[in-house]
Amino acid sequence: QDGSAPAMPYEGVEYLVSTTVGGQKLNLDFDTGSADLWVFSSGLSAASKKGHNVYNSASSSTYKALSGYTWSIQYADGSGASGTVGTDTVTIGGTSVKAQAVELATKVSSQFVSDGSDGLVGLAFSNINTVRPRSQKTFFDNANPSLASPLFAAYLPFNANGAYDFGYVDASKYTGSVSYAAVSSSGGFWEYASTSYKVGSTAHAMSGTTGIADTGTTLLLMVDSAVSAYYASVSGAKNTADGWTFPCAATLPSLAIRMGSSAYATIPGSLLNFETYSGSTCYGALQSVGGGTQNIYGDVFFNAYYGIFDSTGPRFGFAAI
Ligand SMILES: O=C([C@@H]1CCCNC1)N1CCCCC1
Protein backbone atom coordinates (compact mmCIF):
# COMPACT_ATOMS: atom_id res chain seq x y z
CA GLN A 1 0.00 0.00 0.00
CA ASP A 2 1.37 3.37 -1.10
CA GLY A 3 1.79 6.15 1.42
CA SER A 4 3.28 9.52 2.19
CA ALA A 5 4.65 10.74 5.50
CA PRO A 6 5.50 14.35 6.42
CA ALA A 7 9.20 15.12 7.00
CA MET A 8 9.67 17.96 9.50
CA PRO A 9 12.84 20.07 9.37
CA TYR A 10 14.79 19.97 12.65
CA GLU A 11 17.27 22.75 13.51
CA GLY A 12 18.41 22.98 9.88
CA VAL A 13 20.35 19.73 10.19
CA GLU A 14 17.88 16.92 9.48
CA TYR A 15 14.28 16.02 8.69
CA LEU A 16 12.28 13.88 11.11
CA VAL A 17 9.42 11.55 10.20
CA SER A 18 6.84 10.46 12.77
CA THR A 19 6.85 6.67 12.65
CA THR A 20 5.01 4.09 14.75
CA VAL A 21 6.84 0.95 15.88
CA GLY A 22 4.52 -1.52 17.60
CA GLY A 23 2.10 1.35 18.07
CA GLN A 24 4.72 3.52 19.76
CA LYS A 25 5.38 6.90 18.10
CA LEU A 26 8.99 7.90 17.38
CA ASN A 27 10.56 10.74 15.37
CA LEU A 28 13.01 9.00 13.04
CA ASP A 29 15.69 10.31 10.66
CA PHE A 30 15.32 8.69 7.21
CA ASP A 31 18.80 7.88 6.00
CA THR A 32 19.31 6.74 2.39
CA GLY A 33 23.03 6.41 3.22
CA SER A 34 22.67 3.42 5.59
CA ALA A 35 20.51 0.29 5.87
CA ASP A 36 19.73 -0.21 9.55
CA LEU A 37 16.39 0.71 11.15
CA TRP A 38 17.26 1.36 14.76
CA VAL A 39 15.45 3.07 17.65
CA PHE A 40 16.26 4.46 21.08
CA SER A 41 15.17 1.66 23.42
CA SER A 42 14.23 1.21 27.08
CA GLY A 43 17.58 -0.62 27.51
CA LEU A 44 19.57 2.62 27.19
CA SER A 45 21.04 4.41 30.20
CA ALA A 46 18.87 7.14 31.73
CA ALA A 47 21.41 9.74 30.54
CA SER A 48 21.22 8.52 26.95
CA LYS A 49 17.41 8.49 26.97
CA LYS A 50 17.14 12.11 28.09
CA GLY A 51 15.03 14.19 25.67
CA HIS A 52 14.05 11.25 23.47
CA ASN A 53 11.00 9.13 22.79
CA VAL A 54 11.99 5.57 23.58
CA TYR A 55 10.68 2.25 22.24
CA ASN A 56 9.85 -0.37 24.88
CA SER A 57 9.51 -3.81 23.27
CA ALA A 58 7.91 -5.14 26.47
CA SER A 59 4.92 -2.84 25.88
CA SER A 60 4.38 -4.01 22.29
CA SER A 61 2.05 -6.99 21.79
CA THR A 62 3.43 -7.56 18.28
CA TYR A 63 7.15 -7.53 19.15
CA LYS A 64 9.13 -10.74 18.62
CA ALA A 65 12.77 -10.96 19.80
CA LEU A 66 15.41 -12.34 17.42
CA SER A 67 17.32 -14.26 20.04
CA GLY A 68 21.10 -13.95 19.82
CA TYR A 69 20.99 -11.28 17.09
CA THR A 70 23.01 -8.08 17.48
CA TRP A 71 23.92 -5.01 15.47
CA SER A 72 26.58 -2.31 15.59
CA ILE A 73 27.02 0.61 13.21
CA GLN A 74 29.66 3.34 12.77
CA TYR A 75 28.81 6.32 10.54
CA ALA A 76 31.30 8.36 8.52
CA ASP A 77 30.75 11.34 10.83
CA GLY A 78 32.14 9.31 13.76
CA SER A 79 28.77 8.65 15.40
CA GLY A 80 27.56 5.12 16.14
CA ALA A 81 25.11 2.86 17.96
CA SER A 82 24.64 -0.83 18.82
CA GLY A 83 22.22 -3.24 20.49
CA THR A 84 19.82 -6.13 20.05
CA VAL A 85 17.20 -7.05 17.43
CA GLY A 86 13.57 -8.09 17.10
CA THR A 87 10.68 -7.67 14.67
CA ASP A 88 7.59 -5.51 14.99
CA THR A 89 5.01 -3.69 12.88
CA VAL A 90 6.39 -0.44 11.49
CA THR A 91 4.03 2.11 9.96
CA ILE A 92 5.16 5.14 7.98
CA GLY A 93 2.36 7.30 6.56
CA GLY A 94 -0.01 4.79 4.99
CA THR A 95 2.63 2.10 4.46
CA SER A 96 2.89 -0.68 7.01
CA VAL A 97 5.35 -3.58 7.29
CA LYS A 98 4.34 -6.39 9.68
CA ALA A 99 7.59 -8.10 10.62
CA GLN A 100 10.15 -5.35 10.12
CA ALA A 101 13.52 -5.91 11.77
CA VAL A 102 13.74 -3.28 14.51
CA GLU A 103 17.18 -2.74 15.98
CA LEU A 104 16.99 -1.74 19.65
CA ALA A 105 19.81 0.58 20.69
CA THR A 106 21.32 -0.26 24.05
CA LYS A 107 24.30 2.04 23.30
CA VAL A 108 24.36 5.32 21.32
CA SER A 109 27.21 7.81 20.79
CA SER A 110 26.95 11.31 22.24
CA GLN A 111 26.02 12.80 18.86
CA PHE A 112 22.74 10.88 18.97
CA VAL A 113 21.96 11.81 22.58
CA SER A 114 22.08 15.51 21.61
CA ASP A 115 20.35 14.90 18.25
CA GLY A 116 16.62 15.42 17.63
CA SER A 117 15.94 11.95 16.28
CA ASP A 118 14.78 8.88 18.23
CA GLY A 119 16.57 6.64 15.74
CA LEU A 120 17.12 6.09 12.03
CA VAL A 121 15.32 4.38 9.14
CA GLY A 122 18.01 3.13 6.80
CA LEU A 123 16.92 3.22 3.16
CA ALA A 124 20.15 2.19 1.42
CA PHE A 125 20.53 -1.36 0.08
CA SER A 126 20.07 -4.27 2.48
CA ASN A 127 23.50 -5.73 1.65
CA ILE A 128 25.06 -3.23 4.09
CA ASN A 129 22.71 -3.96 7.00
CA THR A 130 24.81 -4.65 10.14
CA VAL A 131 22.59 -7.23 11.90
CA ARG A 132 24.38 -10.50 12.67
CA PRO A 133 24.35 -13.53 12.41
CA ARG A 134 21.87 -12.86 9.54
CA SER A 135 21.50 -9.41 7.95
CA GLN A 136 17.98 -7.94 7.79
CA LYS A 137 15.99 -6.16 5.11
CA THR A 138 15.21 -2.44 5.03
CA PHE A 139 11.71 -1.07 5.41
CA PHE A 140 11.67 -0.25 1.68
CA ASP A 141 12.78 -3.76 0.66
CA ASN A 142 10.03 -5.26 2.82
CA ALA A 143 7.35 -2.81 1.64
CA ASN A 144 8.38 -2.88 -2.05
CA PRO A 145 6.22 -5.83 -3.21
CA SER A 146 3.09 -4.10 -1.84
CA LEU A 147 3.79 -0.77 -3.58
CA ALA A 148 2.16 0.32 -6.86
CA SER A 149 5.61 1.31 -8.20
CA PRO A 150 8.88 -0.10 -6.74
CA LEU A 151 10.23 3.23 -5.51
CA PHE A 152 10.20 5.88 -2.80
CA ALA A 153 10.86 9.61 -3.10
CA ALA A 154 12.24 12.36 -0.86
CA TYR A 155 10.80 15.88 -0.88
CA LEU A 156 12.90 18.01 1.50
CA PRO A 157 12.39 21.74 0.82
CA PHE A 158 14.66 24.19 2.63
CA ASN A 159 13.39 25.09 6.13
CA ALA A 160 9.89 23.80 5.30
CA ASN A 161 7.84 20.64 5.83
CA GLY A 162 8.64 17.93 3.31
CA ALA A 163 7.58 14.34 2.75
CA TYR A 164 8.67 10.80 1.93
CA ASP A 165 6.42 9.17 -0.68
CA PHE A 166 6.31 5.37 -0.95
CA GLY A 167 5.13 3.65 -4.15
CA TYR A 168 4.51 6.68 -6.36
CA VAL A 169 6.06 9.82 -7.80
CA ASP A 170 4.11 12.91 -6.73
CA ALA A 171 4.02 15.30 -9.71
CA SER A 172 2.79 18.09 -7.44
CA LYS A 173 6.18 18.11 -5.64
CA TYR A 174 8.40 19.15 -8.57
CA THR A 175 8.53 21.27 -11.71
CA GLY A 176 9.73 20.35 -15.20
CA SER A 177 10.77 16.79 -16.04
CA VAL A 178 12.54 14.01 -14.13
CA SER A 179 16.09 13.03 -15.16
CA TYR A 180 17.63 9.72 -14.14
CA ALA A 181 21.11 8.47 -13.24
CA ALA A 182 21.94 4.74 -13.33
CA VAL A 183 22.73 3.43 -9.84
CA SER A 184 25.36 0.83 -8.96
CA SER A 185 24.31 -0.67 -5.63
CA SER A 186 27.23 -3.09 -5.08
CA GLY A 187 28.64 -0.81 -2.35
CA GLY A 188 25.19 -0.67 -0.74
CA PHE A 189 24.47 2.96 -1.64
CA TRP A 190 22.31 4.85 -4.11
CA GLU A 191 25.54 5.63 -5.98
CA TYR A 192 26.01 6.93 -9.51
CA ALA A 193 28.74 8.45 -11.71
CA SER A 194 29.33 12.15 -11.03
CA THR A 195 32.28 13.13 -13.20
CA SER A 196 31.97 16.88 -13.75
CA TYR A 197 30.58 20.02 -12.21
CA LYS A 198 30.14 23.69 -13.03
CA VAL A 199 30.93 26.64 -10.78
CA GLY A 200 28.56 29.22 -12.19
CA SER A 201 28.93 28.49 -15.91
CA THR A 202 32.55 27.23 -15.78
CA ALA A 203 32.76 23.45 -16.20
CA HIS A 204 35.38 21.27 -14.50
CA ALA A 205 36.15 17.56 -14.82
CA MET A 206 35.86 15.32 -11.72
CA SER A 207 37.22 12.09 -13.19
CA GLY A 208 36.37 8.75 -11.62
CA THR A 209 34.15 10.34 -9.01
CA THR A 210 30.75 9.10 -7.93
CA GLY A 211 27.92 10.65 -5.93
CA ILE A 212 25.90 9.05 -3.17
CA ALA A 213 22.35 10.29 -2.51
CA ASP A 214 22.29 10.53 1.29
CA THR A 215 19.29 12.12 3.01
CA GLY A 216 21.00 11.39 6.35
CA THR A 217 23.84 13.84 5.63
CA THR A 218 23.08 17.52 6.12
CA LEU A 219 25.51 19.14 3.71
CA LEU A 220 27.02 18.67 0.25
CA LEU A 221 30.34 16.86 0.69
CA MET A 222 32.61 16.73 -2.36
CA VAL A 223 36.18 15.84 -3.29
CA ASP A 224 38.76 18.53 -2.51
CA SER A 225 39.40 19.48 -6.15
CA ALA A 226 35.76 20.54 -6.55
CA VAL A 227 35.49 22.26 -3.17
CA SER A 228 38.69 24.25 -3.78
CA ALA A 229 37.57 25.25 -7.27
CA TYR A 230 34.21 26.42 -5.93
CA TYR A 231 35.62 28.58 -3.12
CA ALA A 232 38.37 29.96 -5.40
CA SER A 233 35.51 31.89 -6.98
CA VAL A 234 34.37 33.36 -3.64
CA SER A 235 36.54 36.27 -2.52
CA GLY A 236 37.53 36.04 1.13
CA ALA A 237 36.78 32.30 1.34
CA LYS A 238 39.07 30.42 3.74
CA ASN A 239 39.64 26.77 4.55
CA THR A 240 39.68 26.76 8.38
CA ALA A 241 40.17 23.84 10.81
CA ASP A 242 36.34 23.61 10.93
CA GLY A 243 35.93 23.72 7.13
CA TRP A 244 35.30 26.37 4.46
CA THR A 245 34.08 29.80 5.52
CA PHE A 246 33.50 33.02 3.56
CA PRO A 247 32.26 36.59 4.11
CA CYS A 248 28.46 36.48 4.70
CA ALA A 249 28.15 39.43 2.26
CA ALA A 250 29.53 37.31 -0.61
CA THR A 251 27.26 36.44 -3.53
CA LEU A 252 27.75 32.71 -3.95
CA PRO A 253 27.83 31.15 -7.43
CA SER A 254 25.59 28.20 -8.29
CA LEU A 255 27.05 24.70 -8.34
CA ALA A 256 25.87 22.33 -11.08
CA ILE A 257 26.63 18.65 -10.47
CA ARG A 258 26.65 16.08 -13.26
CA MET A 259 24.35 13.17 -12.36
CA GLY A 260 25.13 9.95 -14.19
CA SER A 261 25.87 10.28 -17.88
CA SER A 262 23.42 13.02 -18.66
CA ALA A 263 21.92 15.92 -16.84
CA TYR A 264 23.28 18.36 -14.31
CA ALA A 265 21.57 19.19 -11.04
CA THR A 266 22.06 22.88 -10.23
CA ILE A 267 22.24 24.01 -6.60
CA PRO A 268 21.60 27.78 -6.41
CA GLY A 269 24.10 29.93 -4.48
CA SER A 270 21.32 30.82 -2.06
CA LEU A 271 21.33 27.23 -0.72
CA LEU A 272 25.13 27.16 -0.31
CA ASN A 273 25.36 29.45 2.73
CA PHE A 274 24.75 27.04 5.60
CA GLU A 275 25.00 29.22 8.71
CA THR A 276 26.76 32.10 10.40
CA TYR A 277 30.14 30.89 11.62
CA SER A 278 31.25 33.91 13.62
CA GLY A 279 30.42 37.63 13.26
CA SER A 280 30.19 38.42 9.54
CA THR A 281 31.79 35.12 8.55
CA CYS A 282 29.57 32.35 7.23
CA TYR A 283 30.02 28.57 6.92
CA GLY A 284 29.52 26.89 3.57
CA ALA A 285 26.97 24.16 2.80
CA LEU A 286 29.62 22.71 0.45
CA GLN A 287 32.44 21.05 2.39
CA SER A 288 35.18 18.50 1.75
CA VAL A 289 34.27 14.80 1.93
CA GLY A 290 37.77 14.37 3.35
CA GLY A 291 39.20 11.81 0.96
CA GLY A 292 38.18 9.07 -1.46
CA THR A 293 36.28 9.54 -4.70
CA GLN A 294 32.69 9.35 -3.38
CA ASN A 295 30.84 12.65 -3.09
CA ILE A 296 27.98 12.67 -0.58
CA TYR A 297 24.95 14.65 -1.73
CA GLY A 298 22.96 15.38 1.43
CA ASP A 299 19.92 17.45 2.36
CA VAL A 300 21.22 20.56 0.58
CA PHE A 301 20.82 18.64 -2.71
CA PHE A 302 17.27 17.66 -1.76
CA ASN A 303 16.49 21.28 -0.87
CA ALA A 304 16.71 21.89 -4.64
CA TYR A 305 15.59 18.52 -6.09
CA TYR A 306 12.85 15.95 -5.47
CA GLY A 307 14.80 12.66 -5.25
CA ILE A 308 13.34 9.40 -6.61
CA PHE A 309 14.88 6.16 -5.34
CA ASP A 310 13.73 3.64 -7.95
CA SER A 311 14.60 -0.04 -7.46
CA THR A 312 13.95 -0.69 -11.17
CA GLY A 313 17.43 -0.51 -12.58
CA PRO A 314 18.14 0.64 -9.92
CA ARG A 315 18.18 4.33 -10.77
CA PHE A 316 18.07 7.72 -9.04
CA GLY A 317 15.64 10.28 -10.43
CA PHE A 318 15.80 14.02 -9.77
CA ALA A 319 13.50 16.92 -10.63
CA ALA A 320 13.72 20.58 -9.57
CA ILE A 321 11.36 21.55 -6.71
O1 LIG B 1 28.10 7.01 7.25
C1 LIG B 1 27.69 7.64 6.30
C2 LIG B 1 26.53 8.63 6.45
C3 LIG B 1 26.64 9.38 7.76
C4 LIG B 1 25.42 10.28 7.93
C5 LIG B 1 24.15 9.51 7.75
N1 LIG B 1 24.13 8.80 6.50
C6 LIG B 1 25.23 7.87 6.33
N2 LIG B 1 28.21 7.55 5.09
C7 LIG B 1 27.70 8.31 3.95
C8 LIG B 1 27.47 7.42 2.75
C9 LIG B 1 28.70 6.64 2.45
C10 LIG B 1 29.17 5.83 3.63
C11 LIG B 1 29.36 6.68 4.85
The ligand as an ORCA input file, in Angstrom:
! r2SCAN-3c Opt
* xyz 0 1
  O      28.101      7.014      7.246
  C      27.687      7.639      6.304
  C      26.534      8.627      6.455
  C      26.636      9.382      7.757
  C      25.415     10.283      7.927
  C      24.146      9.513      7.750
  N      24.132      8.801      6.495
  C      25.226      7.874      6.331
  N      28.213      7.551      5.085
  C      27.697      8.311      3.953
  C      27.467      7.418      2.751
  C      28.699      6.640      2.446
  C      29.165      5.834      3.629
  C      29.357      6.679      4.846
*
